Each structure stands twice: as C-alpha cells, then as structure tokens.
Amino acid sequence: MTLLHSECGKSIGCDDYLGSDKVADRCGICGGDNTGCKVVSGVFKHTLTNLGYHKIVEIPEGAIKINITEMSKSNNYLALRSRSGRSIINGNWAIDRPGRYEGGGTMFTYKRPNEISSTAGESFLADGPTNEILDVYMIHQQPNPGIHYEYIIPGANVISPELPPHRRPGEPFNGQLELTDNTDHEDEDLHMETDTHTGQSAGIFPVSQPGRFPFHQPDNQVPAVQSPRRNREHNWKQVGTTECTTSCGKGSQYPIFHCVNRISHEEVSESYCDTSTKPTPEEEACNIFPCPAFWDIGEWSECSKTCGLGMQHRQVLCRQVYANRTLTVQQYRCHHLEKPETTSTCQLKICSEWQIQTEWTSCSVPCGVGQRTRDVKCVSNLGDIVDDEECNMKLRPNDIENCDMGPCAKSWFLTEWSDRCSAECGAGVRTRSVVCMTNHVSSLPLEGCGNNRPPETTPCDNGPCVGKVEWFAGSWSQCSIECGSGTQQREVICIRKTEDSFDALNPYECSFLERPPSQQSCYLKPCGAKWFNTEWSTCSKSCEGGFRVREVRCLSDDLTPSNQCDPQLKPEEKESCNTHECIPEIDENCKDKYYNCNVVVQARLCVYTYYKTACCASCTRVANRQSGFLGRR
C-alpha cells in the first residue's frame, strides 16, 4: 500500500510535492518565469464632460487576476456589464453595496471604502478566468481621478485559479498520497483487518478526491491505518461532526476523530493512537437548503437637485444566499417581506434666495416724478452673497421704482403767439402770455422756471410805410391779443414831408417836438377760458422711438383753472420723438465661439455666465431686442 502520512516541517510546492520549493509565477504557471502570459495594464485618465456611464476598458474572455481600481476617492462609481447586456454591478443608475458578485464565470469583489479619513477609491477584483467579454464603465459625476486597470491573458499551460490542476493517480495532494485501484492490499506496512465485532473489513480511511464529498465509514468501524510499531488495540474513529458554519444556504462541517479502543469503542487518550495515521478531516456540505429570500437594498443615488427638494433612487433586489453566493431571484420570493422604498425625497441644502439688503433710497428729485433704488442680493443658505444666476430670476424683487414727490411750482406756461403784427406796415411785434405755474406732469420731471423767462414778444414786419416830415405817429396796431389785457404798438418817426413823399430823418431832428407814445395798453374784451401749455420735456429715448410730454391747462382771465376751453383746440400733451433706429456699439471682443449659439438663445441659457460669454454676440442681440421691446411698452 501507499503511505498516507507526510514528514513534518516541510512545505508543499505548487507541484504538490512535499519539500518542493516551486511557486507559481504571475501567469499562474508552476515554476514559471512570467513569460507564459500577457499582462495588460494602463490608466484611464480621459477628461469627461457629460454625466453618466462612460466605458473605461474591455476585459476579454479568459482573463485572470483582474484588478480595476480608482486611483483616489471621488463621487464617481465603477460599473460592470457583460457583453450580452446583463448588469453585474451598479447598473441601471442603481448603486449596489460592496460585496461579492458573480459575472462572466468568475466572482468579483466590489470594494468601496466608506471611512471619512480614507482616500482610497473603489475597486473590482477577480481571480478569473472569465468566460465572456466584460465591459467596465465609470458613472461620471465629478472630475475623473484616474482608473488603473490590469488583467492577465494566460498562455496554454496556465493553472486555472478556480479549479485545481489535473493530478495523475498517486501524485501528492495536501501532503498525502491518494489511493488508487492498483494499490497493493498485501503491503506489509498497511493491511486490512477483520473487525472482530462486526465481521466486516476495516479499511484505511479514504482520502477524498477533488470535487467529491468525502466518504464516511459507519460509526461501528474505525480506520485501521496504524504503524506496525504501535499497539493495535486502539484506533481512530469518527465520533461526530463540527457544527455547520451556516444555518441555511449550504454551509460546511468537518468530521471529528477520537482515539478509541478497537474492542470496547471507549474513547481513550490520543497518545494510545498513532498520530501519523489520524485521518485529515475533509470538508462536508451541510444545511444545503436555500436561505429565506431577503430584500437587498442598494445605496441611494445622488439627489436630483443640488438645492431644494429633489428625488433620489436606489436599487432594491430580492436575493437568496446559497453556497456562499448571493443570487438575485424573482421578486415573488420576497413577498413575505415588505418591500423597501426605491425612491425618496431629498434636500442637500436650502436653495439660495433673494434678500433685500437696504431700504429704499430717497427720491431722485425733490418734486415731481423721479426714481428710488434699493439693494437686492442673491444670498446662499450659508449667508454668502452669490451670483444672481443661483437664484430664480423670475422671483427677483424690484430694485428700482418711480416715486412721486408731489407737484413742482417751477414750470413756464405759455400761450400761442398772436396772429396779428402790432404794425400795419414796417416793423412790429407779435405777443404771447407767459406765466410760471405748478406743473403736474407725472411721466417725466421738468426743469424749474429759473431766470430764463421765455420772451413775450417776437419781431414781425408787414412792409415799409410812407410818412411826412414831422413826428409821424402811425395808426395803433391791433391789440396784441384778442381778449384780455394786451398792448398796441405804433410807429413814431421824424419825417420831412414833401409833396410827393416823406423823407425819414434822425430822431434828433424832431427832438424839439413832443414825441407821441409808441405803445399803449389795450383791452378788447374778457377772454374767458384759454389753453396754456408748458415747454416739451426731454425725449424719453435717444433712438428707436421715444416720447416727450408737456402739460396743458385751461385758465380763465384771472389765470385760475377753468373748464370752459374748447376741447377741440386743446394742444397735444404727448408726441413721438427720436424715431430713428439705434446704432449699437460694436464690441470686437464680443463674439460667438460656437456655430450653434442660436440653440443657446432658443433654450434661454443666456442668463448663465458661461453661455453669456461663449455666445456673447447672440446673447447681446437678444438682450437689446428685449430692452427695446420693454421700452416701447
């Protein structure tokens, strides 16, 4: 027979021989020199812009020693999917918990350090080999810190990391020799004996073969493997098994061997048995029925909004544990349990809000209509002043408004010029009434009266006159106004009258004569009510059509307000002005950097600083059009 025991103190090499110093190289070849395989490694450092899944590397079929590791901690996630489209880890926007996941014919260990102080990133590790092509992705949410990947493509002689190498009968395994069919049963060192109590043969304790459950003898038989130099009255016997490692889902246990008397089967001290013949306990399966299904809850996804109320999601799978593997099963198997929520509301922080920083300022004018302002700022939930774009522009309080400080008594009111010249011939004047009164124009403030009183007379000439040599006084002109108090003018000149004509002389030639008056007051009749109006105000716009205003009042003879004026003769109070088009200033630095800036305008993205700069020309044009539209309103 073949010896089962091994020498103590010697290690077993990768070739399963006791005392061998051979080790497997990185290719998995026993005693190899690392040339029997191809090592594929690299670092994915691409800069990504779009959020979501981005492919990093493809793991080919047959790869072993797989290591995918994030180079530093980030808010990104690694994901794994088979080429057939089946999600293995972190698929469908749901984040799985760290653990072991089967895929591609091997078992992947998914690690994600959660310690706050840890700077290590996520990783996938697997021994392989894979039986299909697998794709590794990154769920991009923040700048890529770099992903290191490495795997090995083995050669023809590589030992599989999942399955033990094929052994020929009789080769060492775990320091023992396996019995074969041609074992000599008459070996002088180890031989079969007949149990005196049962009449059955007591054979050697069998060594289990790889992939098989160990064989156990009946309790009333004991292994008969003993040294001929020991007392044969005692032997090793299995008296039970260890406790199963799991209560369900296929655990493991080991047989317990004690030294017993071969005849009485009483347990004795182990010193009575040969320790070199004590059987090596082999693992046995136990409690192979499946464990109850349970809900496996993934981690919550990122909140859909960076501030305010948003939504987050998580993956909830029905899973069962069997043979130290957690498998996803149909959801009906978890119906005995209440399913956890897959969506939830979330709020990372309170959104920034508008705050009024100051009270209204004083009105810009002491009287009439002006403007007043106040400071309105966008403030974060921490109290910091941030860009206006972080607040809702539609909810922004007004920071400027009109203010009416009451009437101002500082505007000149004028009548129209009289239609008649004061002289029937020669130089004369036309007149009008001028009065400084309070104005009530509420659209635009007007300038005060000041010292620049508008003239009440203007020159007029109806042609030359013929006179005689003396102080010649012409006829009084018509009254300067048709009603009310006015003035009359006449020409008074020194002339020399001839038979056929008059020659005008210098006034000193007639100085010895009393000069007739050249002007007098006149009053034809009461005027009754009459329209008075102020000067036109400044135009509201410099181009593209503005307006200007004046105040028109109906006043009686004593300059008090009246309602007796003819409405049809009332002068206009408002008129258009500066209707020519605006010529915008051209900024050479304001250009569109992209060809599709019209899409930015249509999507109303010009309120954001980035797009306002990248599409400067387009955003400026639409801003000018909008300001022009608001001005015309």
C-alpha positions as CSV (number, residue, x, y, z in Angstrom):
1,M,0.0,0.0,0.0
2,T,1.0,3.7,-0.4
3,L,1.9,5.8,2.5
4,L,-0.6,8.4,3.6
5,H,1.4,10.4,6.1
6,S,3.9,13.2,5.4
7,E,7.0,14.4,7.0
8,C,6.5,17.2,9.5
9,G,8.0,20.7,9.0
10,K,8.3,20.5,5.2
11,S,6.2,22.8,2.9
12,I,4.4,21.6,-0.2
13,G,5.3,23.3,-3.5
14,C,2.9,24.4,-6.3
15,D,3.6,21.0,-7.9
16,D,2.0,19.3,-4.8
17,Y,5.3,17.6,-3.8
18,L,6.4,17.7,-0.2
19,G,9.6,19.7,0.2
20,S,9.3,21.3,-3.3
21,D,10.3,25.0,-3.5
22,K,8.5,25.7,-6.7
23,V,6.0,28.6,-6.7
24,A,3.5,29.8,-9.3
25,D,4.6,32.9,-11.3
26,R,2.3,35.8,-12.0
27,C,1.0,33.9,-15.0
28,G,-0.2,31.0,-12.7
29,I,2.5,28.6,-14.1
30,C,4.1,26.4,-11.5
31,G,7.8,27.2,-11.6
32,G,7.3,29.6,-14.5
33,D,9.4,32.7,-15.4
34,N,6.5,35.1,-16.1
35,T,6.8,34.7,-19.9
36,G,3.8,32.3,-20.4
37,C,1.2,35.1,-20.3
38,K,0.5,38.7,-21.3
39,V,-0.1,41.4,-18.7
40,V,-2.4,44.2,-19.8
41,S,-2.4,47.3,-17.7
42,G,-3.0,51.0,-18.0
43,V,-4.6,54.1,-16.5
44,F,-7.8,55.7,-17.9
45,K,-7.2,59.5,-17.5
46,H,-9.6,60.9,-20.0
47,T,-11.3,64.2,-19.1
48,L,-15.1,63.7,-19.3
49,T,-17.8,66.3,-19.6
50,N,-21.1,64.5,-19.8
51,L,-22.6,62.9,-16.7
52,G,-23.5,59.2,-16.9
53,Y,-21.9,55.9,-17.9
54,H,-18.5,56.0,-19.8
55,K,-16.7,52.9,-21.0
56,I,-13.2,52.5,-19.5
57,V,-11.9,49.2,-20.7
58,E,-12.9,45.8,-22.1
59,I,-11.9,42.6,-20.2
60,P,-11.5,39.8,-22.8
61,E,-12.7,36.2,-22.3
62,G,-10.2,34.1,-20.4
63,A,-8.7,37.0,-18.4
64,I,-7.4,36.3,-14.9
65,K,-6.0,38.3,-12.0
66,I,-8.4,41.2,-12.8
67,N,-7.8,44.5,-10.9
68,I,-9.9,47.7,-11.6
69,T,-9.1,50.4,-9.1
70,E,-10.0,54.1,-8.8
71,M,-6.8,56.0,-8.1
72,S,-8.3,58.2,-5.4
73,K,-11.7,58.7,-3.7
74,S,-14.4,60.5,-5.6
75,N,-18.2,60.7,-6.1
76,N,-17.9,58.6,-9.3
77,Y,-18.8,54.9,-9.3
78,L,-17.4,51.9,-11.2
79,A,-19.8,49.7,-13.1
80,L,-19.6,46.2,-14.7
81,R,-21.7,44.8,-17.5
82,S,-21.5,41.7,-19.6
83,R,-21.3,42.0,-23.4
84,S,-24.8,40.4,-23.5
85,G,-26.1,43.5,-21.8
86,R,-26.6,42.0,-18.3
87,S,-25.7,44.3,-15.5
88,I,-23.4,42.8,-12.9
89,I,-22.5,45.8,-10.6
90,N,-24.0,49.3,-10.4
91,G,-26.3,49.0,-13.4
92,N,-29.4,51.0,-14.4
93,W,-28.4,54.0,-12.3
94,A,-28.7,52.0,-9.1
95,I,-25.7,51.7,-6.7
96,D,-25.0,48.2,-5.2
97,R,-23.5,47.6,-1.9
98,P,-19.9,46.4,-1.6
99,G,-19.7,42.7,-1.7
100,R,-19.1,39.7,-4.0
101,Y,-20.9,39.5,-7.3
102,E,-20.8,36.7,-9.9
103,G,-20.4,37.6,-13.5
104,G,-18.5,36.3,-16.6
105,G,-17.8,32.9,-15.0
106,T,-15.9,34.3,-12.0
107,M,-16.6,36.1,-8.7
108,F,-15.9,39.8,-8.5
109,T,-15.2,41.5,-5.1
110,Y,-16.6,45.1,-5.1
111,K,-14.9,47.4,-2.6
112,R,-15.8,50.9,-1.7
113,P,-14.1,52.4,1.4
114,N,-16.5,54.4,3.4
115,E,-14.2,55.8,6.1
116,I,-14.2,59.6,6.1
117,S,-10.4,59.6,6.5
118,S,-9.9,57.1,3.7
119,T,-8.6,58.4,0.4
120,A,-8.8,55.1,-1.4
121,G,-11.1,54.7,-4.4
122,E,-13.5,51.9,-5.5
123,S,-12.2,48.7,-6.9
124,F,-13.2,45.4,-8.7
125,L,-11.0,42.3,-8.0
126,A,-11.5,38.9,-9.5
127,D,-9.3,35.8,-9.9
128,G,-10.9,34.7,-13.2
129,P,-10.8,33.2,-15.7
130,T,-13.7,35.0,-17.4
131,N,-15.9,33.0,-19.8
132,E,-17.1,36.0,-21.8
133,I,-16.2,39.6,-22.7
134,L,-16.9,42.1,-19.9
135,D,-17.1,45.9,-20.1
136,V,-16.0,48.2,-17.3
137,Y,-17.7,51.6,-17.0
138,M,-17.4,54.7,-14.8
139,I,-20.6,56.6,-13.7
140,H,-19.1,60.1,-14.1
141,Q,-20.3,62.7,-11.7
142,Q,-17.1,64.7,-10.9
143,P,-13.6,65.1,-12.5
144,N,-12.0,61.7,-13.2
145,P,-9.2,61.0,-10.7
146,G,-7.9,58.2,-13.0
147,I,-8.8,54.5,-13.2
148,H,-6.0,51.8,-13.1
149,Y,-6.8,48.6,-14.8
150,E,-4.8,45.3,-15.0
151,Y,-5.5,41.8,-16.1
152,I,-3.6,38.8,-17.4
153,I,-4.2,36.8,-20.6
154,P,-2.8,33.4,-19.8
155,G,-0.9,31.0,-22.1
156,A,-1.7,27.4,-22.8
157,N,-0.1,26.0,-19.7
158,V,-1.6,28.3,-17.1
159,I,-3.2,26.7,-14.0
160,S,-6.8,27.9,-13.5
161,P,-7.3,29.9,-10.4
162,E,-10.7,28.5,-9.9
163,L,-10.1,24.8,-10.5
164,P,-7.2,22.6,-9.1
165,P,-4.8,21.2,-11.7
166,H,-5.3,17.7,-13.0
167,R,-3.4,15.2,-11.0
168,R,-2.4,11.8,-12.1
169,P,-3.2,8.9,-9.7
170,G,-0.6,8.6,-7.0
171,E,0.6,12.3,-7.1
172,P,0.8,14.1,-3.8
173,F,-2.1,16.2,-2.7
174,N,-2.1,18.2,0.6
175,G,0.9,16.2,1.8
176,Q,-0.8,12.8,1.4
177,L,-0.9,10.2,-1.4
178,E,-4.2,9.2,-2.9
179,L,-5.1,5.5,-3.0
180,T,-5.5,4.1,-6.5
181,D,-7.2,1.0,-7.8
182,N,-3.9,-0.9,-8.2
183,T,-2.9,-0.4,-4.6
184,D,-1.2,-3.5,-3.1
185,H,-3.6,-4.7,-0.4
186,E,-1.0,-7.0,0.9
187,D,1.6,-4.3,1.7
188,E,3.5,-5.3,4.8
189,D,3.1,-1.9,6.4
190,L,-0.6,-1.3,5.9
191,H,-3.0,-4.2,5.6
192,M,-6.7,-4.9,6.0
193,E,-8.0,-6.5,9.2
194,T,-11.4,-8.0,10.0
195,D,-13.3,-6.3,12.8
196,T,-13.9,-8.9,15.4
197,H,-17.2,-7.4,16.4
198,T,-18.8,-6.9,13.0
199,G,-17.1,-9.4,10.8
200,Q,-16.6,-6.6,8.3
201,S,-13.3,-5.4,6.8
202,A,-11.9,-2.3,8.5
203,G,-10.1,-0.5,5.6
204,I,-7.9,2.5,5.6
205,F,-9.5,5.9,5.9
206,P,-10.1,7.1,2.3
207,V,-8.7,10.4,1.1
208,S,-11.4,12.4,-0.8
209,Q,-10.8,13.3,-4.4
210,P,-11.2,16.9,-5.6
211,G,-14.7,17.9,-6.4
212,R,-16.3,15.0,-4.4
213,F,-17.8,14.7,-1.0
214,P,-15.7,12.7,1.5
215,F,-16.8,9.1,2.2
216,H,-17.6,8.2,5.8
217,Q,-17.5,4.8,7.4
218,P,-20.2,3.6,9.8
219,D,-19.9,4.5,13.4
220,N,-19.1,0.9,14.4
221,Q,-16.0,0.9,12.2
222,V,-12.8,2.7,12.8
223,P,-9.8,3.4,10.5
224,A,-7.3,0.6,10.6
225,V,-4.3,2.6,9.4
226,Q,-1.7,2.1,12.0
227,S,2.0,1.7,12.3
228,P,3.1,-1.8,12.9
229,R,5.3,-0.5,15.7
230,R,2.2,0.8,17.7
231,N,-0.3,-1.1,19.9
232,R,-3.0,-2.3,17.5
233,E,-5.7,-2.3,20.3
234,H,-6.6,1.3,19.7
235,N,-7.6,3.1,16.5
236,W,-9.1,6.4,15.2
237,K,-12.9,6.6,14.9
238,Q,-15.2,9.4,13.7
239,V,-17.4,10.3,16.7
240,G,-19.3,13.2,15.1
241,T,-19.0,16.4,13.1
242,T,-18.4,20.0,13.9
243,E,-21.3,22.5,13.9
244,C,-22.4,23.6,10.4
245,T,-20.9,27.0,9.5
246,T,-24.4,28.3,8.3
247,S,-27.9,27.5,9.3
248,C,-29.0,27.5,5.6
249,G,-27.8,28.0,2.1
250,K,-25.1,25.2,2.1
251,G,-22.5,25.5,4.8
252,S,-19.6,23.3,5.7
253,Q,-18.6,21.0,8.6
254,Y,-15.8,18.6,9.4
255,P,-15.7,15.1,10.9
256,I,-14.3,14.7,14.5
257,F,-11.9,11.8,15.1
258,H,-11.1,10.4,18.6
259,C,-8.8,7.6,19.6
260,V,-11.0,4.6,20.8
261,N,-10.4,1.0,22.0
262,R,-11.0,-1.3,19.0
263,I,-13.0,-3.7,21.0
264,S,-14.9,-1.6,23.6
265,H,-15.1,1.5,21.4
266,E,-14.4,3.6,24.5
267,E,-12.6,6.9,24.0
268,V,-9.1,7.0,25.3
269,S,-6.2,9.5,25.3
270,E,-4.9,10.3,21.8
271,S,-1.5,9.1,23.0
272,Y,-2.8,5.5,22.6
273,C,-3.1,6.0,18.8
274,D,-0.6,6.8,16.2
275,T,-1.0,10.5,15.4
276,S,0.6,10.0,12.0
277,T,-2.4,7.8,10.9
278,K,-5.0,10.2,12.2
279,P,-7.2,11.0,9.2
280,T,-7.2,14.6,7.9
281,P,-10.8,16.0,8.4
282,E,-12.4,16.7,5.0
283,E,-15.0,19.4,4.5
284,E,-18.6,18.2,4.2
285,A,-21.6,20.1,2.9
286,C,-24.4,20.7,5.4
287,N,-27.7,22.6,5.6
288,I,-27.9,22.7,1.8
289,F,-31.4,24.0,1.7
290,P,-31.7,27.7,0.5
291,C,-31.9,30.5,3.0
292,P,-35.1,32.6,3.0
293,A,-35.1,35.3,0.4
294,F,-34.5,38.9,1.6
295,W,-34.5,42.4,0.1
296,D,-31.0,43.6,-0.7
297,I,-31.0,47.4,-0.5
298,G,-28.5,49.4,-2.6
299,E,-27.2,52.8,-1.8
300,W,-29.2,56.0,-2.6
301,S,-28.2,57.7,-5.8
302,E,-27.2,61.4,-5.9
303,C,-30.0,63.8,-5.2
304,S,-31.6,65.0,-8.4
305,K,-31.2,68.7,-7.3
306,T,-28.3,70.4,-5.7
307,C,-30.6,72.5,-3.6
308,G,-34.2,72.5,-2.6
309,L,-36.5,69.4,-2.7
310,G,-35.3,66.7,-5.1
311,M,-35.5,62.9,-5.7
312,Q,-33.1,60.1,-5.2
313,H,-33.3,56.4,-6.2
314,R,-31.9,53.1,-5.0
315,Q,-31.9,49.5,-6.2
316,V,-33.9,47.0,-4.2
317,L,-33.4,43.4,-5.3
318,C,-34.8,40.1,-4.0
319,R,-31.8,37.9,-3.2
320,Q,-31.0,34.5,-1.7
321,V,-27.8,33.1,-0.2
322,Y,-26.7,29.7,-1.4
323,A,-23.2,28.1,-1.3
324,N,-21.7,31.3,0.0
325,R,-23.1,33.1,-3.0
326,T,-25.8,35.7,-3.0
327,L,-28.0,35.3,-6.0
328,T,-30.7,37.6,-7.4
329,V,-34.1,35.8,-7.6
330,Q,-37.6,36.6,-8.7
331,Q,-39.3,39.2,-6.5
332,Y,-42.3,37.0,-5.6
333,R,-39.9,35.1,-3.3
334,C,-39.7,38.2,-1.1
335,H,-43.5,38.7,-0.9
336,H,-43.4,37.7,2.7
337,L,-41.4,40.9,3.4
338,E,-42.5,44.5,2.9
339,K,-40.5,45.9,0.0
340,P,-38.4,49.0,1.0
341,E,-39.0,52.2,-0.9
342,T,-37.0,52.7,-4.1
343,T,-37.5,56.4,-4.3
344,S,-37.3,59.2,-1.7
345,T,-37.3,62.9,-1.5
346,C,-34.0,64.6,-0.6
347,Q,-32.7,68.0,0.1
348,L,-28.9,68.7,0.2
349,K,-29.3,72.3,1.2
350,I,-31.7,75.2,1.1
351,C,-31.6,77.0,-2.2
352,S,-30.2,80.5,-2.4
353,E,-32.8,83.2,-2.1
354,W,-33.3,86.9,-2.8
355,Q,-32.8,89.2,0.1
356,I,-33.5,93.0,0.3
357,Q,-30.3,94.4,1.8
358,T,-31.3,98.1,2.2
359,E,-34.4,100.3,2.4
360,W,-35.5,102.4,-0.5
361,T,-33.2,105.5,-1.1
362,S,-34.6,109.0,-1.3
363,C,-36.4,110.0,-4.4
364,S,-34.0,111.3,-7.1
365,V,-36.0,114.6,-7.5
366,P,-37.3,117.0,-4.8
367,C,-40.6,117.3,-6.6
368,G,-42.5,115.8,-9.4
369,V,-41.8,112.2,-10.5
370,G,-38.3,110.6,-10.0
371,Q,-36.8,107.2,-9.1
372,R,-35.6,105.5,-6.0
373,T,-33.5,102.3,-5.6
374,R,-32.6,99.6,-3.0
375,D,-30.0,96.7,-2.9
376,V,-31.4,93.3,-3.8
377,K,-28.8,90.4,-3.5
378,C,-28.9,86.6,-4.1
379,V,-27.8,85.0,-0.7
380,S,-26.9,81.3,-0.2
381,N,-28.2,79.2,2.7
382,L,-24.8,80.0,4.4
383,G,-25.4,83.7,4.2
384,D,-22.9,84.4,1.5
385,I,-23.7,86.7,-1.4
386,V,-23.5,84.7,-4.6
387,D,-24.1,85.3,-8.3
388,D,-27.7,86.3,-9.3
389,E,-27.9,83.2,-11.6
390,E,-28.1,81.0,-8.5
391,C,-31.5,82.5,-7.6
392,N,-34.7,82.3,-9.5
393,M,-34.7,85.4,-11.7
394,K,-38.4,85.3,-12.0
395,L,-38.8,85.9,-8.3
396,R,-36.3,88.8,-8.0
397,P,-37.8,91.8,-6.1
398,N,-37.7,95.2,-7.9
399,D,-34.6,97.2,-7.0
400,I,-35.8,100.4,-8.8
401,E,-39.2,102.1,-9.0
402,N,-40.7,105.5,-9.7
403,C,-41.5,108.0,-6.9
404,D,-43.8,111.0,-7.0
405,M,-42.7,113.8,-4.7
406,G,-45.7,116.0,-5.4
407,P,-46.2,119.0,-7.7
408,C,-43.4,121.3,-8.5
409,A,-44.2,125.1,-8.9
410,K,-41.4,125.6,-11.4
411,S,-42.7,125.4,-15.0
412,W,-43.3,128.2,-17.5
413,F,-46.8,128.1,-19.1
414,L,-47.1,129.8,-22.5
415,T,-49.9,130.7,-24.9
416,E,-49.5,130.5,-28.6
417,W,-48.1,133.6,-30.5
418,S,-50.7,136.2,-31.5
419,D,-51.8,136.0,-35.2
420,R,-51.6,139.9,-35.8
421,C,-48.5,142.0,-36.0
422,S,-48.5,145.2,-34.0
423,A,-47.8,147.4,-37.1
424,E,-49.8,147.5,-40.2
425,C,-46.6,148.4,-42.1
426,G,-43.0,148.4,-41.1
427,A,-41.5,146.7,-38.1
428,G,-43.9,145.5,-35.4
429,V,-44.2,142.7,-32.8
430,R,-46.3,139.7,-32.0
431,T,-47.0,138.8,-28.4
432,R,-47.9,135.9,-26.1
433,S,-48.7,135.3,-22.4
434,V,-46.0,133.8,-20.2
435,V,-46.7,132.6,-16.6
436,C,-44.8,130.4,-14.1
437,M,-47.1,127.9,-12.5
438,T,-47.1,124.5,-10.8
439,N,-46.9,121.5,-13.2
440,H,-48.5,118.1,-12.6
441,V,-46.7,116.1,-15.4
442,S,-46.3,112.7,-13.8
443,S,-44.4,111.0,-16.7
444,L,-41.2,113.0,-16.7
445,P,-39.8,115.6,-14.4
446,L,-39.5,119.1,-16.0
447,E,-36.9,121.8,-15.3
448,G,-37.8,124.7,-13.0
449,C,-38.7,128.2,-14.1
450,G,-35.4,129.7,-13.1
451,N,-34.4,133.1,-14.6
452,N,-34.7,132.1,-18.3
453,R,-38.2,133.6,-18.8
454,P,-39.4,132.9,-22.3
455,P,-39.8,136.1,-24.4
456,E,-43.3,137.6,-24.6
457,T,-42.7,139.4,-27.9
458,T,-41.2,138.5,-31.2
459,P,-40.5,140.8,-34.2
460,C,-42.7,141.0,-37.3
461,D,-42.7,143.2,-40.4
462,N,-45.6,143.9,-42.8
463,G,-43.5,146.0,-45.3
464,P,-42.4,149.7,-45.5
465,C,-44.6,152.7,-44.7
466,V,-44.8,156.2,-46.3
467,G,-44.8,159.3,-43.9
468,K,-44.2,163.2,-43.8
469,V,-41.5,165.4,-42.2
470,E,-42.5,165.7,-38.6
471,W,-43.1,163.4,-35.7
472,F,-45.3,161.0,-37.5
473,A,-47.3,158.5,-35.5
474,G,-48.7,155.7,-37.3
475,S,-52.0,154.0,-36.6
476,W,-52.2,151.9,-33.5
477,S,-51.8,148.3,-34.3
478,Q,-54.3,145.8,-33.4
479,C,-54.3,144.7,-29.8
480,S,-51.7,142.1,-29.3
481,I,-54.3,139.7,-28.0
482,E,-57.9,139.2,-29.0
483,C,-59.1,139.3,-25.4
484,G,-57.9,140.3,-22.1
485,S,-55.1,142.8,-21.4
486,G,-52.7,143.3,-24.3
487,T,-50.6,146.0,-25.9
488,Q,-50.8,148.2,-29.1
489,Q,-47.9,149.5,-31.0
490,R,-47.4,152.3,-33.5
491,E,-44.6,153.7,-35.4
492,V,-43.3,157.2,-34.4
493,I,-40.7,158.7,-36.7
494,C,-39.3,162.0,-37.6
495,I,-40.0,162.7,-41.2
496,R,-39.9,165.6,-43.7
497,K,-42.9,165.7,-45.8
498,T,-42.7,166.6,-49.4
499,E,-45.3,167.0,-52.0
500,D,-44.8,163.6,-53.3
501,S,-43.2,161.7,-50.4
502,F,-41.8,161.7,-46.9
503,D,-38.2,161.6,-46.0
504,A,-37.2,159.9,-42.7
505,L,-34.8,161.9,-40.6
506,N,-32.8,161.1,-37.5
507,P,-34.9,161.4,-34.3
508,Y,-32.8,164.3,-33.0
509,E,-34.1,166.4,-35.9
510,C,-37.5,166.3,-34.1
511,S,-36.2,166.5,-30.6
512,F,-37.7,169.9,-30.1
513,L,-41.2,168.3,-30.6
514,E,-43.1,166.2,-28.1
515,R,-42.7,162.6,-29.2
516,P,-46.0,160.8,-29.3
517,P,-46.2,157.4,-27.4
518,S,-45.4,154.4,-29.5
519,Q,-47.1,151.8,-27.2
520,Q,-50.2,151.6,-25.1
521,S,-52.3,149.1,-23.2
522,C,-55.4,147.6,-24.8
523,Y,-58.3,145.6,-23.6
524,L,-60.8,144.4,-26.1
525,K,-63.0,142.1,-24.1
526,P,-62.7,139.4,-21.5
527,C,-61.0,136.3,-22.9
528,G,-62.8,133.7,-20.8
529,A,-61.0,130.3,-20.6
530,K,-57.9,129.8,-22.7
531,W,-55.4,126.9,-23.3
532,F,-51.9,127.3,-21.7
533,N,-49.1,124.7,-22.1
534,T,-45.6,124.1,-20.8
535,E,-42.5,123.6,-23.0
536,W,-41.8,120.0,-24.3
537,S,-39.9,117.7,-21.9
538,T,-36.7,115.9,-23.0
539,C,-37.4,112.8,-25.1
540,S,-37.6,109.6,-23.2
541,K,-35.3,107.7,-25.6
542,S,-32.4,108.7,-27.8
543,C,-33.4,106.3,-30.6
544,E,-35.9,103.8,-31.8
545,G,-38.9,105.9,-30.9
546,G,-39.4,107.7,-27.6
547,F,-41.9,110.3,-26.4
548,R,-42.0,113.7,-24.8
549,V,-44.7,115.4,-22.9
550,R,-46.0,118.8,-21.7
551,E,-48.7,119.9,-19.5
552,V,-51.7,121.7,-20.9
553,R,-54.1,123.7,-18.8
554,C,-57.3,125.6,-19.3
555,L,-57.1,129.0,-17.5
556,S,-59.6,131.9,-17.1
557,D,-58.8,135.6,-17.4
558,D,-57.5,135.7,-13.8
559,L,-55.3,132.7,-14.5
560,T,-57.3,130.3,-12.4
561,P,-58.1,126.8,-13.7
562,S,-61.2,126.6,-15.8
563,N,-63.2,124.0,-17.8
564,Q,-64.5,126.4,-20.4
565,C,-61.9,125.9,-23.0
566,D,-62.8,124.3,-26.4
567,P,-61.6,120.7,-26.1
568,Q,-61.1,120.6,-29.9
569,L,-58.5,123.3,-29.6
570,K,-56.5,121.7,-26.8
571,P,-52.8,121.3,-27.8
572,E,-51.3,117.8,-27.7
573,E,-49.8,116.7,-24.4
574,K,-47.6,113.9,-25.8
575,E,-45.8,113.3,-29.0
576,S,-43.3,110.8,-30.5
577,C,-39.6,111.8,-30.8
578,N,-36.3,110.3,-31.9
579,T,-37.9,107.6,-34.1
580,H,-34.6,106.8,-35.9
581,E,-33.0,103.4,-35.3
582,C,-30.3,102.8,-32.7
583,I,-26.8,102.1,-33.9
584,P,-25.4,99.6,-31.4
585,E,-21.8,99.9,-30.3
586,I,-19.7,97.2,-31.7
587,D,-17.5,95.3,-29.2
588,E,-14.7,93.5,-31.0
589,N,-14.3,91.1,-28.1
590,C,-18.0,90.1,-28.1
591,K,-18.2,87.2,-30.5
592,D,-19.8,83.8,-30.7
593,K,-17.4,81.0,-30.1
594,Y,-19.7,78.2,-31.3
595,Y,-21.7,77.9,-34.5
596,N,-24.9,76.8,-32.8
597,C,-25.4,79.7,-30.4
598,N,-28.9,80.1,-31.8
599,V,-29.8,77.0,-29.8
600,V,-28.5,78.7,-26.6
601,V,-30.7,81.7,-27.3
602,Q,-33.7,79.5,-28.0
603,A,-33.1,77.5,-24.8
604,R,-32.9,80.8,-22.8
605,L,-29.5,79.9,-21.5
606,C,-28.1,83.4,-21.8
607,V,-28.8,84.1,-18.2
608,Y,-25.8,81.9,-17.3
609,T,-22.4,83.4,-17.2
610,Y,-20.8,80.6,-19.2
611,Y,-23.2,80.8,-22.2
612,K,-23.3,84.6,-22.0
613,T,-19.5,84.6,-22.6
614,A,-19.4,81.7,-25.1
615,C,-22.3,83.2,-27.2
616,C,-21.7,86.9,-26.5
617,A,-22.9,88.3,-29.8
618,S,-26.1,86.2,-29.9
619,C,-27.0,86.9,-26.3
620,T,-26.3,90.6,-26.7
621,R,-28.6,90.9,-29.7
622,V,-31.5,89.2,-28.0
623,A,-30.9,91.4,-24.9
624,N,-31.0,94.6,-27.0
625,R,-34.2,93.4,-28.7
626,Q,-35.8,92.7,-25.3
627,S,-34.8,96.0,-23.9
628,G,-36.2,97.8,-27.0
629,F,-39.5,95.9,-26.7
630,L,-39.8,96.8,-23.0
631,G,-39.0,100.5,-23.8
632,R,-41.8,100.6,-26.5
633,R,-44.3,99.2,-24.0
